[in-house]
Amino acid sequence: MKIWRILLEKEIESFLLRDLEVLSFYRLECGVLAYEIKGLAENVFRLWQSVPQEEGLSITEIPEPGFLLRLPKSRLSLFWQGEPSYSKIILAPQGAFGSGLHPTTLLVLYLLDKLYYQGIKPKRILDWGAGSGILSLVAARLFPQSQVLALDIDFDSTKKCRENVIRNRLEAQILSFCAPLAAVKGSFDLILANIFLRVLTEDAPLVKDRLAKGGLLVASGFLKESTSFLLNLYQGFSFLELADKEGWQAIIWQKPDI
Ligand SMILES: C[S@@+](CC[C@H](N)C(=O)[O-])C[C@H]1O[C@@H](n2cnc3c(N)ncnc32)[C@H](O)[C@@H]1O
């Protein structure tokens, strides 16, 4: 049975935990309450659904199986508490996309971890379509020498992202900004784009332009049926890696170094 760790902004009513076996709970420095429960994914989703968002409750600590298992190896543990040797990230998505559960997010996390192992040292990172800021937070922790721009066109997501940046005390490293890519100047060594296929398609020329020579693009947010279309669209870039999860795929491309 999987162990799930969840963090809640506020204490939850005991009836919400009724069918779950609570192993332990503890209060974090920031006042958030963490529960450790035994249970299946459906239980966590049920809990998620029964928590009224407007009351400011949100589940912020999710699982450790699958792809996420690799992240602790890079001394980064997502949503993890109680392992002092790991870096940790605390996240409160609250309406913004990016709890870490969705396959498209997991794929980027997986590929990011791989890039970390390959020893890349990006200085400027763009998280395009940042949502809750999950990818920016992870990238900032993996590459502490980098500056990260977390970009989203949705104002509420940007607000949430900023809160998460502050929650993790990464304000010096991550700038969260509400704007389209066209408003951004300069180039990036690494672009993380878990964004919609339509956006990846329409803004392809812009993305290519904003990537530095030799820069890496990790693109996600599309089903495998669209992968060959995207491979054509990004012709001229070196295709480095493809990852697959539950019908979704993600790709790493590299812009030529000349
Ligand atoms: C699939 S979510 C990804 C969230 C998070 N990065 C993750 O990996 O879980 C896509 C995000 O892109 C944002 N978005 C959609 N179109 C965009 C655009 N043209 N420019 C910037 N952000 C956009 C949405 O508001 C949403 O927050």
PDBQT file of the ligand as one rigid body, heavy atoms in Angstrom, charges set to zero:
ROOT
HETATM    1  C1  LIG A 301      -0.897  22.537 -18.088  1.00  0.00    +0.000 C 
HETATM    2  S1  LIG A 301      -0.694  23.919 -17.051  1.00  0.00    +0.000 S 
HETATM    3  C2  LIG A 301       0.965  23.623 -16.452  1.00  0.00    +0.000 C 
HETATM    4  C3  LIG A 301       1.214  24.097 -15.032  1.00  0.00    +0.000 C 
HETATM    5  C4  LIG A 301       2.557  23.681 -14.432  1.00  0.00    +0.000 C 
HETATM    6  N1  LIG A 301       3.646  24.268 -15.180  1.00  0.00    +0.000 N 
HETATM    7  C5  LIG A 301       2.719  22.182 -14.400  1.00  0.00    +0.000 C 
HETATM    8  O1  LIG A 301       3.620  21.670 -15.074  1.00  0.00    +0.000 OA
HETATM    9  O2  LIG A 301       1.979  21.501 -13.697  1.00  0.00    +0.000 OA
HETATM   10  C6  LIG A 301      -0.510  25.167 -18.271  1.00  0.00    +0.000 C 
HETATM   11  C7  LIG A 301      -0.456  26.594 -17.743  1.00  0.00    +0.000 C 
HETATM   12  O3  LIG A 301      -0.166  27.436 -18.867  1.00  0.00    +0.000 OA
HETATM   13  C8  LIG A 301      -0.879  28.646 -18.764  1.00  0.00    +0.000 C 
HETATM   14  N2  LIG A 301      -0.989  29.180 -20.142  1.00  0.00    +0.000 N 
HETATM   15  C9  LIG A 301      -1.879  28.864 -21.116  1.00  0.00    +0.000 A 
HETATM   16  N3  LIG A 301      -1.612  29.547 -22.241  1.00  0.00    +0.000 NA
HETATM   17  C10 LIG A 301      -0.515  30.296 -21.989  1.00  0.00    +0.000 A 
HETATM   18  C11 LIG A 301       0.261  31.205 -22.748  1.00  0.00    +0.000 A 
HETATM   19  N4  LIG A 301      -0.042  31.485 -24.031  1.00  0.00    +0.000 N 
HETATM   20  N5  LIG A 301       1.324  31.814 -22.165  1.00  0.00    +0.000 NA
HETATM   21  C12 LIG A 301       1.639  31.537 -20.870  1.00  0.00    +0.000 A 
HETATM   22  N6  LIG A 301       0.943  30.695 -20.087  1.00  0.00    +0.000 NA
HETATM   23  C13 LIG A 301      -0.123  30.082 -20.639  1.00  0.00    +0.000 A 
HETATM   24  C14 LIG A 301      -2.189  28.249 -18.111  1.00  0.00    +0.000 C 
HETATM   25  O4  LIG A 301      -2.776  29.355 -17.464  1.00  0.00    +0.000 OA
HETATM   26  C15 LIG A 301      -1.735  27.142 -17.132  1.00  0.00    +0.000 C 
HETATM   27  O5  LIG A 301      -1.454  27.681 -15.856  1.00  0.00    +0.000 OA
ENDROOT
TORSDOF 0
